[in-house]
Amino acid sequence: MNTVTSDVSSFGEWPAGRAPGRYAFERLPSQQAQPEQAAALERAATQALSKAGFTPVDSGQEPEVLVQLGARFTRVASPVWDDPLWFRGGFGRYHRGPWFGPAWSLGWTYTAPRYEYEVALLLRDAASGRPLYETRAASDSTGRPDAATLAAMFEAAMTDFPHSALNPRQVTVQRPSTTP
């Protein structure tokens, strides 16, 4: 329960010898329309960027790297009719009573909803706008992701920075003890 396992994919070639440097978040128009959600994603990604060697730009300074964030959360329906024996009944149950022998039984089962979630980071050179590194992490669970889960997923996504590794690969990280 204190770890998050994500499928991580990374792409791009970080320039050899280039230090991570100062960054600023760049919000897309859809993120500008929902500033609270965008700020929550930025808080979740800040620790992962810091662990990779990036520092947030101070006011009045120019960033060296622009960071675009994205997240997707989907509730996956688990309809009971996906299972041909959804009623979980069967033949062959014996019971005691006035009638002996096999009997049919019917029962209803509940399947908890499943959630799939993905986070993504795109690092671009601030001067040229050229994409330098792209990474994403995907995970699923029966619960909705919270801030600590998102922070762990961003950390998993940045684990191999600045290198691209085998895609996709599973990365397991500890959930932060405090929510960002």
PENORUR-V593432 format. One record per run of one state. SS is the DSSP state (hx for helix, st for strand, lp for the rest). FROM is the first residue (numbers start at 0). LEN is the number of residues. If there is no record, write none. Layout:
BEGIN
{{SS | FROM | LEN} {SS | FROM | LEN}}
END
This chain:
BEGIN
{{lp | 0 | 2} {st | 2 | 9} {lp | 11 | 10} {st | 21 | 4} {lp | 25 | 3} {hx | 28 | 4} {lp | 32 | 2} {hx | 34 | 17} {lp | 51 | 3} {st | 54 | 2} {lp | 56 | 8} {st | 64 | 12} {lp | 76 | 3} {hx | 79 | 3} {lp | 82 | 7} {st | 89 | 5} {lp | 94 | 7} {st | 101 | 4} {lp | 105 | 8} {st | 113 | 12} {lp | 125 | 5} {st | 130 | 11} {lp | 141 | 5} {hx | 146 | 11} {lp | 157 | 11} {st | 168 | 6} {lp | 174 | 6}}
END
